[in-house]
Amino acid sequence: MNTTALHGLLDYLYGTLSPQNMRWVADHLIEQADKVEPVELKRYTMDEINAMLDEAEANFEAGRGIPHEEVMRRQKEKIARMKSARHAMA
């Protein structure tokens, strides 16, 4: 499920379920999540990490990155939209 769909679902649930029903859903989601087998994380060597960093730096120098300031601006806008949507539902 992508982030947009998840936020839409959460907004719908906040607007339609009572707090008791939301707690029930949350408890069952947690129960199901605990049943999922854990994903084993890959351990990287220092050579692999350095290669990934070199690739990231090359991408940034080639203009294929997003500056920190732009990422932060987008996040602040997203948070403001989410707060506005929640206030509109209240």
N, C-alpha and C positions, 0 to 999 in steps of 0.2 A: 504494500500500500504506500503510495507516495505521500509526501508531507501535506500537500494541498487537500487530498482526500481525507487524510487523518484529521486535519483541522476542521474540515467541513463536518465530519462525523462527530467530533467532540462538541462543536457548536450546536449541532442538532441535539445531542444527548443532554447538554447543559440546559437547553431550552425545553426539553420534553420530560425528563426524568426527575423524580423527586430525589432529594439527597439520600434517602434510604435505598431507592432503586439504583442510584449511581454507585453506592457502596457495594451493593450486591454484584453489580456488573464488574466493578474493580476487583472484588475478592475472587470472582470466577476467572477473570483474565489473569490474575496473579497465579492462581492455581494451575491454569493451563500453561503459563509461561514456565513454571517450575518443572513441568513434565517434559519440556523440550530438552533434548540432549545438548549439553554445552558444546560450543564451537571451539575447537582447539586453535589457538592463535599461532601463527607462523613466527618462528624466531628468525630474525634477520642477522646476518653477519655484518661486521663493520664495513666490509667491502660493498655489500648490497645497500646498506644505508647511505654510504658515501656516493654510490652510483645514483641513487634516487635523489639525493640532494643536488648532485651535479645536473641531473636532468631538470629538476625544478628550477634551478638557477638559470639554466639555458632557456627554458620556456619563458621565464620572467623577463630576461634580457631581450628576448625576441618579441616581447609585447603580448604574450599569451597568458598573462596573469592579471589579477584584479588587485589594484592597490588597497592596502589596509583601510585607508580613509573611505574608499568606495564601499567596501564590505560593511564597515561600521555604519555608514549612512543608510545602506539598504536594510540592515538589521533594525536600526532605530525606526525607520518607516514601517517595517513589518510589525514591530511591537506596538507602534501607535495604532496601526490598523486593527490589530487584534484587540487592544484595549477599547477602541471605539466600537467594535462589533459587540464586545461583551456588554458595554454600557447600553448599547441600543437594545440588547435583548432583555436587560433588567427592567 
